[in-house]
């Protein structure tokens, strides 16, 4: 019985390892899979070190050391003393975005000739990102300047834009296009596509070809409807700082939404200019 107890006690101590692992306070990831360069010093086993590397490879954000300790104790039956008290892990793209204050951007596919899978430091304040043309989307080259070196990087900069995504298939022979046909979403791209994003006034347009559910609407997918036809009686809204009047006039031109057209006022016998704002409706701004 005593021998059995001692054997179980020995097994318990053997499986419940205790050690210290000191990482860097800031880890900026260039690759998805990291290496042991993120560890400053340790007396832990290679197995524990690899588990730590795998864990950090899969996360981003601020990780308290106590949180790491709890995870390794519950999942790996290991009592690890992690240092420092907080470890900040970020992708290179996110670090560059925050450094350059590009809130409306997504920075992807960061590439570098820098040898390590990550840049690791305890003094992130000394890092600077230098880029002269990073305020516009596209492929960019820029520098990460550290205390003792310059690391050249390249990346794809995508800008956040408003887009309309089709909720259903649609064709030119269907009824009126309406807001229910689309969903408003944010997309990230290089800004080259001419997106159609006028959700509020989509009813004034129609598609010019068959489009599938999930497509992003482009400007060339739509044509404006004729809201006012030639020689048609239209409602005229006269709007100014202290006046708002309505009258009638006869169109001398056809017009689509937002166009300025000529109209004839039968009462004053004058030709006026007005902006098309709706079906059979125009506005004169004073």
N, C-alpha and C positions, 0 to 999 in steps of 0.2 A: 504493500500500500504506500509506504514511504517512498519507495523507488518510483512508483507511478506518479506521485505528487511532485517529486523533484523533476521528473521528466517533463511534466506539463508546465512547471514553473520555468524551466530552462527554455522550453519551446515558446512560451509567452514572451520572454525577454528577447529571444532571437527574432521573433516576428514583429515586435514593436520597437522600431528603430528610433533613435534620437540623434539629431545632428543639427548643424547650423548651415544655412545657405544665404550668402550675401549677394544680392543682385545689384543692378544699377537702378538709380531712382527714376531714370527716364530711358525708355526703350523705343526707338523710332524704327519701325519695321520697313525694310525694302522688299523682303521676300515673305511669302506666306509661311514657309517653314524656317524656323530660327535655328541657331547653333549655340554651342556652349560659350560663345563670346558674351552672352547676356549675364553670365555668372562671374562675379569678381573673385569670390573665394568660397570654399565649402569643404566640409569634412564628411559630406553625405556620400552615399554610394552612387556609382554611375547610373544605376537604375532610377534612383530618386531624382538625380539631376536631369535625366532625360524626360521624366514625367513632368518636371517643372518646365522644361523647354517646350514640351508638347502643349502644356496648359497655356503658356504665354502666347504661343503661336496662334491659338484659337480665340484670343480675347483682345479687346481694346478698352481703354478707360483707366480709371484710377482703382488700384487694387490694394486694399489695406492688408498689411502683413498678417494681422490676426485672422482675416478672412481666408487667406492662403493656408494658414496653420490649421484652421478648422476643416478645410476641404481635404487636406492631406491626411489629417487624423481620421476623418470619417471614411474616405474613399481608399486610402492606401495603408491605413494602420501605421502611420509614421508620424512621430512627434518632431516637427521641423521648426527650428527657430529661424524665421525669415527676417532678413534685413534688406533695406531700411524699413521704416514703419509704413511707408506708402510707396507703391511702384506704379508709375504712369506708363501705360503702353499705348502707342498710337501708330497708325499707318503713316508712311511718309507723305501720302496725299493729304491726309487730314492735318498733319503738322504744317505742311506748306499752306494749305487753305487758311488755317487759323493765323499763321504768322503774317500772311499778306492781307488778312481781313477780307477774304473773298467769300462772303456769306452766301452769295447766290451761285456759287460754283461747285462743281464736283471734279476732283482731280484724280484721274485714273492712270493706270499703267506707268507708274513712276519707274524709270530705268536709270541705272547708274553703273559706271565701271568700278565703283567702290567695292572692295573685295568682300566685306562682311554682309551677312544677311540683314543686319540692323546696325544703326548707329546708337551706341550706348553711352550715357553720360550721367553724371550727378549734378551737373550745372547746365541746365537747359537754357538759362538766361544768356549764356555766352553764344548761343547759336543764332545765326542770322540767315535769312533767305533773301537772296538778291536776284531780282528779275526785272528787267526794264520794260517788258512787253506782256506781262502776265495779267493785265486788266482786261484782256479780250480773249475769247475762246480760241481753241486750236492747239496745234502741237507747239510746245515751248521748250527752250533750253534755259536753265537757270542754275544758280550756285547755292549750295549750303556751306556757309562759312563757319568753321569751328575755331577753337582757340589756336590750333596748330596746323590746319589744312583747309583746302577748298575742295569740296566734292561737287563735281559737275553732274547735273541731273537733267533728264528730259521727261516730259509727261504730257498727257492729253488733258486739256482744260475744257470742261463742258459747262455751259451756262444754263441756269434754270429758266425755263420759259413756260408760259401758259399755253395749253393745247386743248383741243376738243377731240375726244375719242368717240367714234360711232358706237352706239349701243345695239345697233342692228344693221343688217344689210339694207342698202338703199340704192335706188336707181332713178334716172331722170324722169320717169313716167309716174312716180309716186306723187302723193299730194304734197302739201306744203311742208317744207323743212321746219322743224320746231325744236325748242330746247330739250324736249323729251327724247329726241333722237340722239343726243350726245351727252357725254359726261365731261366736266371740266377737270383736267388733271395737270400736274406739273411734270414736265419732261426735262431731261438734261441732254443737250446736244451741242454741236460746235457752232450753232447759230446760222448755218448755211441754208437750211430748209425754210421756205417762206410759209410759215404756219398760219392757218386761219384761226383766230382766237376771239372773234367778235361774237361771243355767246349771246349778249343782250340783243343783238340785231340779226340773229341767224335766220329769222323768218323772212328776211328780205332777200334771201339768196336761194339758189337751187343747185343741185349737183349736176354736173355735165357728163357723168359716166357712172357705170356701176361701181359701187364701193362696198367693201365687206365690213362686217362687224369687227371692231377692234382697230380699224384703220385710223390713223391720225389725219385730220382734215388739213389739207394744204390749200393755199390760195388758188392754185390752178385747178383744184377739184370743183370749184364753185363758180357760178356766174351770177351777177346781180339781177334781180327781177326788175322789170319795168313797173315802177309804182305810179308814175304819171304818164299818160299817153298824150300825144299831140292833139290839140284842139278839144281838150277835155275840161269840164268845169271842176275846179279844185278849191278846196278850203285853204284860205290864206290866214296864217296866224302872224300878227304883227306884235313883236315882243321887244320891250325896252326896259330901262331901269324902273320907270314909273308907269308903264302902260302895257296892256295886253289886250289886243283887239282881234276880232275875227271878221273876215270878209270873204268874198268870192272873186275869182278871176278865171280867165281862160288861158290854158297852157298854149304856148307857142312852140314848145319843144317837148319831146319825151324825156323822162329822167328816171334814174335809179337812185337808191338811197345815198344821200350825201351830196348829190350833184346840184350845181347851181343852174337853174333854167330861167328862160324868159317867159313872162306871163303878161296878158293884156287885161287891164282893169276896165271893164265896160262903163263904170260910173265916171271915172276920171279921164277915160280915153288915153291912159298912159301905159307904157310898157315898163314893167318892173322886173327885178331879179330876185329870186328866192331859192332857198335850199329845200330839196325834197327830204321830208322827214317821215313819211308814212304813205300808205296807199291813198292817193287823191288828196294829199295834204302837203303843204309847203310852209316854210317859215321865213319871215323877213325880220332880221335883227337890226334894231335901231342903235 
